[in-house]
Amino acid sequence: MRNSSSVKGQRGQVLVLFTLALVAIVAGVGLVIDGGFTFAQRRAEQNAADLAAFAGADALLNGKNATAAALAASKQNGYEDGKNGISVTVAVTSTTVKVDVGAPHSNYFAGVVGQPSWQVSVTATALAGVASKYTGIAPVIFSQEAFDPNTGLPFQPYTTQTDFTHTQGQGSDSPLTSLNVAWTNLGTGNVSTNDVKNALDGSAPINANLALNDYIGQSNNGLHNALFDSNSQPSVNTTLSGLDVAVPIVGPPIPGQTTCNNSSQVLGCFRGWALFHVVSAAKNGGGDDGTITGYFLTGITRSASVESVCAVNDTSPACQGLFHGSYVVKLIN
């Protein structure tokens, strides 16, 4: 027969164990709840940091105070530097704006295990500038005559449909007027119809890795009129119609040089990039020539596949002459 005092002692032990287990359970549940709220706060902070970085990059492109713009955007989205323990720091380079946001998270239950709050930190970096490299460009070159050399913007507002006719005549490897186009594969050799078709349908996309003044004319003067025929697939119309595409801009050699790089040519030298909206393309009256109808897009793009950029105020030889309306703002971190 058990001693009554022994039974009472065992009951006391169970109570102690239950109390300890209850504390552990409450702490565990509290950590899960606090962790969920922390995740939500981190997501809100990341959104604020991303938008602040975008705002700073936009200001950087426009010659304004990138730091002030980033701080203002962060504040507008609920994270003001120096308020309620919040810290917002902005680091600006010639082409990037980095925003770091940190804020304390007040815990509901984690204080049971000595964690009344913890710091939640995020970062975002936006790249801003003038595109120097592109991937998957359109195999068409346009003339810098379409742009004002002083501002880099179109000398006339191409906001409505404009016809750009393929260059005609012998020796016309490159656009001869502001309203001409020519084919390119970015190399110095001949451009075949298949070269252009493979670039158009994506089976052999053209990736740009050019230096300023490189020769990218078509080299063989071919019109490749089949490319304007919608019955011959792929065609310019069926593959590019309705799209915004990156296109190389060409012109005479850069100041101080008499010919294009890697060539004796005096026209067709790479001078920068532009974004062009293709409306349609067709043969001219069923003849051997064709026209691409569209207009240039200026301003900022976040969708172009850009590998690197030049700062707006960059005076290095690799970046001079690239201001043709394809400005870039994109998150890189």
Secondary structure, DSSP 8 states (H G I E B T S, - for coil): ---HHHHHHHHHHHHHHHHHHHHHHHHHHHHHHHHHHHHHHHHHHHHHHHHHHHHHHHHHHTTS-HHHHHHHHHHHTT--TTSTT-EEEEEE-SSEEEEEEEEEEE-SSGGGGT-SEEEEEEEEEEEEEEE--BEEE-SEEEEGGGB-TTTSSBSS---S-EEEEE--STT-SS--STTEEEE--SSSS---HHHHHHHHTTSS-EE----TTBB---SS----GGGG-TTSSS-HHHHHTT-EEEEEEEES--TT-SS-BTSS-SS-EEEEEEEEEEEEEEESTTSS-EEEEEEEE-SEESSS-BS-EE-TT--STTTTT--SS-EEEEE--
